[in-house]
Amino acid sequence: MVLVTGGTGLVGAHLLLHLIENGENVRAIYRNQNNIKKTKSVFELYKKEDLFEKINWLEADILDVPSLEIAFIDIQYVYHSAALISFDPKDEELLRKTNIEGTANMVNFSIAKGIKKFCFVSSIAALGDIAPHETYITEETDWNPEKPHSDYAISKYGAEMEVWRGLQESLDVIILNPGVILGPVPTAKICAQGSAELYTKVANGLSFYTLGSTGFIAINDVVKIAHELMKSDIKNERFTLISDNIVFRDILNTIADALKAKKPTIHAKPLLMNFLWMADLIFATLFFQKRRITKATAKASYSKNLYSNEKIKTALGTVFLDVHQYIKDVSKL
């Protein structure tokens, strides 16, 4: 049997659907019964409601050791996609606890229970820092602790260290470092999770764009590759998962066209982005609000990072979905 954490999130829900479609016997853990509805809505979106009933749901928490003892019964393979995603500095402690301690718990149980293979869904945020003589960030790019990183990036990097510890203690592992994952367009039933907020912001009339760039990938490719790697003889490797490096303005324009919304027209240059995060900090402090833009997210919006996907293409012969066409397709669902 296969165990999936984070089954009520974007990656986890699509992973459950893909695994069941491919004949896997799956158990998924949840913390809140109501969150299961989010996963069911994903199955309904793709008209796969009958497959949803095949999930073995179990209430458990990656931070609650006794509940994991039950979750690991009869499990041979683990996909660990549960994580907290936040760029609000106030969430630093919770990020470290959830992403690092939670992963450590999953690794410890996997070692103790003799799990055959452990797949960890990390992020390109945990990849290294490009050196002056380098063009692309790869799986081998060194992490420079002297450079600034978001609390989220640090927590995912720390989580990866726990997975590599598992390798040293005889656990076979795979680490995935996906870029910005694009999923279905949010609807009344499909919640705007993670990068799905891009759709919502554009639909609501987003005015600003930036000329920074990063790696993007369709959710279908993430779960397909994860399954292929787990079924293969490949082990103890990490893989950068991106379809292409794309400028933020181009992604926003594609979304606007697909949703028949107005394209952003104002170029938010670095000076403006830095002003916005400082203004947001003051506003959030005065009115006890959650941060909407931070120094880290502002910098990311205009940074031009390039990631290489050559390793996964060589390993599996992967042909990625075109992200722009994917956006057009999911807008019609």
Number of C-alpha atoms within 10 A of each C-alpha: 14 19 24 25 26 23 28 27 20 25 21 22 25 22 24 31 25 18 18 16 11 10 8 15 15 20 22 23 24 20 14 12 11 10 13 18 14 18 24 20 20 22 19 16 15 11 10 15 15 9 16 18 10 15 17 14 18 16 14 20 20 25 17 11 15 11 15 19 12 12 23 21 11 13 18 16 21 25 25 23 24 25 22 17 17 17 20 20 16 12 16 16 11 15 25 19 17 21 26 23 19 23 26 23 17 26 27 17 18 22 19 12 15 14 21 16 20 26 24 24 23 27 22 24 19 22 23 17 21 18 12 6 6 10 12 15 20 22 21 10 14 13 14 13 10 7 7 11 16 19 22 25 22 20 28 28 22 19 27 24 15 21 27 20 15 21 18 10 13 13 23 23 23 23 23 24 21 25 23 21 23 25 22 24 23 17 12 7 14 19 18 18 16 15 13 19 15 20 24 17 14 22 17 11 13 19 14 15 22 23 17 18 20 21 24 24 24 24 21 18 19 24 21 15 18 22 17 12 22 20 11 9 7 14 17 15 13 22 26 25 30 27 25 19 18 19 21 20 19 16 18 22 19 19 25 23 16 19 18 12 17 17 21 17 13 11 13 17 15 17 9 11 20 19 13 18 20 15 14 19 19 14 14 14 12 9 8 9 12 15 18 13 18 21 19 19 17 20 15 16 20 20 16 16 18 17 23 20 23 16 16 19 15 9 11 13 10 16 10 18 16 13 21 18 12 17 23 17 13 14 17 10 10
